Amino acid sequence: MELLEYQAKELFREMGIPVLPSQRIDHPSDLKRLQIPYPIVLKSQVKAGGRGKAGGVRFVENTIDAVAAAHTIFHLPILGEYPQVLLAESKYDSDQEFYLAVVLDRHARRPVLLGSQCGGINAEAALDKIQKVVLDGEFSPFCARQLALKMGLRGDLILSVSAIVQSMFQLFVQKDLDMVVINPLGISASGEVMALDGKVTVNDEALARHPELATLTSKMAKPHKEKQAPALPANLNFVDLQGNISIVCNGAGLTMATLDLVCAAGGQPANFVNLGGESSSAAPPADLCERLEKALEAIAEDKRVKVVLVNILGSATACEATAAVIETHLKRREGAARPLRPRHFVVRLAGSDLAKAKECLAALKVPFFEALDAAAERAIELAEELNVKADK
């Protein structure tokens, strides 16, 4: 999962990597209460690349120009993606711009340090000039200095740039990341270094070990009028995302595996809920049912959710109870004055003696699967079918 620039810079700041004074902008009117002095740069916060060339980065000298520029950027799609948040940042005068990265080479199964003196928007056009240091063993400051020397740096720049590389690697390891990029690393005329842009890719499989990253991803750009977080018990781990499929599981590992599978298959999770209980013995049926009921009620209030994928691992009793909770929920929603939300449920249960659970769900016309990949594919299909109908 890729973080937006302002979120990546929050992590940089924690690691002591120098970043400029900045402020998140959710609406053009926020610029009337700007806390940083002009001139500033306004940046579209999208995951797509090429925003500078597309007009998603604007320098402004005063509030009037800033508000006008913000209106333009908010309505500017970059590779089909509209920003829902901007970053206002102090202007920085660079004498040079470098490219730095720490990436996970999955084929070699080891981290790689990358660096080049050709940074900024032209970095991709100078791939042949990017230097590489493959970490065959433990990381040491020598590895960072080796990269700086390969980049052709001299004097104080060797120390300052290698210090940034060390901090990037520490962030990479501490947060179990797939990639950390600073492009460009601005170098002033006096030799000061500054991370002017950043990209961080989170390893989805590590989210369970890093709740602070799950919190960051839950704060992905939202409309100015943010909806209230659902009122759920503290033992329910709810993370809000930006798609249309809700994922409900019992256990952190099962939740992350389901989330990964849906994303890998092209689905767009709206949120995920971990009901807790890493095994059937840790989540008695009565407790599981109560938590599942509360989770489904909260999900039903989210207009974005088109499909709920329920994936429960437990005993035969827990599986039968899960089906009963879904039945009660659907019948209650059918009798409500407002339209039924979400429109579809897909259920995957794993346990012994599932006959009664299957019978209950079949009567409700709720798709049931014993294979998780099949359940995820059906959930994605249903969500796409509803999107097509909505577009017509």
C-alpha positions, 0 to 999 in steps of 0.5 A, a space after each residue: 500500500 502506497 502512502 501519499 507524500 504528506 504521510 511519507 513525510 510524517 515518517 521522515 520527520 519521525 526519523 530525523 530526515 529533514 523536511 520543510 514546514 508544511 500543512 495539509 489542505 483539505 479545502 481551498 478555504 484552509 489556505 486562509 488560515 495558513 500557518 507557514 509563510 509565503 511563498 509556498 508550493 501547493 502539491 496534489 496528493 495523489 499516488 499517480 506519478 507525473 503530477 509536476 508535468 501535469 500541473 499538479 504542483 504550483 508555486 504561489 506568492 499570496 493567499 489569493 493566488 493560493 486559493 485559486 491554484 488550490 481550486 484548479 488542482 483539486 479539479 485536476 485529474 492525474 492519470 484519472 485520479 483526483 486529489 482529495 487533499 493537497 500539501 502546502 509547503 515552504 518553497 526551497 531553493 535547490 542548487 542540486 537535486 539527488 535521487 535516493 531509494 531503499 527498495 526490497 529486491 524480491 528476486 534477490 531477497 535483500 534490500 538495495 540502496 539506490 542513488 543518483 545525482 540526477 534527481 527530480 522529474 528527470 530521474 526516470 530518464 537517467 536510469 543508467 546513472 543510478 548507482 546501486 549497493 546490494 546489501 549482502 549482509 548486515 547494514 553498516 554506515 559504510 554501505 551508505 558511504 559506499 553509495 555516496 562515493 558511487 554517486 560521485 559525491 565529494 567532501 561534506 556531501 558524502 557525510 550528509 547524504 550518507 546520513 540520510 541514507 542511514 535514516 532511510 534504511 532504519 525507517 525501511 527496517 523498523 516499519 517493514 517497508 517495501 520501498 522508501 524513496 526521496 526524489 528529489 533530495 534538495 541540496 542548497 548552495 550552502 550544502 544543506 539537504 532537504 527531502 523535497 518529495 517522498 514515496 513510501 510503500 508499505 508491506 501489507 503483510 506487515 500491517 498487523 505488526 504496525 498499527 501506526 501504519 494501519 492508522 496512516 492508511 486509514 487517513 488516506 485522502 478523504 473529502 473535506 466533510 469526513 464521516 464519523 468513525 463508527 462507534 465500535 468496542 475497543 476490542 474491534 480493530 476497524 480501519 477505514 480505507 477508500 473502496 467499496 468492499 468491506 472485509 470482516 474476519 476474526 484474527 489479525 493474520 486472517 484479516 491481513 491475508 484477506 485484505 491482501 488477496 482482495 487487493 491483489 485480485 483488483 478489489 478496492 477495500 472500503 474498510 476492514 474489521 478484525 473481530 479478534 480471536 486468533 482461534 476458535 477457543 479465543 472467541 467463544 460463539 456468544 462473544 463472536 456473535 456480539 462483535 459481528 453484530 456490532 461490526 455489521 451495523 457499523 458497516 451498514 451506515 457506510 454508503 460506499 460499501 457495496 459488498 461485505 466479505 465475511 471470512 470466519 475461521 472457527 468451530 462448527 458452532 462458531 460457523 453456524 452462529 456466524 450464519 445466524 447473525 448474518 440472517 438476523 442482520 439481513 432480515 432486520 435490514 429488509 424491514 427497515 424504512 431505508 434501502 438495504 445497505 450493503 447490497 451483497 454479502 459473500 461468506 467464507 467459513 472454515 471449520 468442521 460440519 458446515 452443513 447447517 451454516 450452508 443451509 442457512 446461507 443458501 436460504 438467504 441466497 448469500 454466496 458461500 465458499 470454503 475457498 478464500 480466493 473464490 470468495 474474494 473473486 465473487 465479492 469483487 465481481 459483485 462490487 463491479 456489477 453494482 458499479 456498472 449499474 450505477 454508471 448507467 
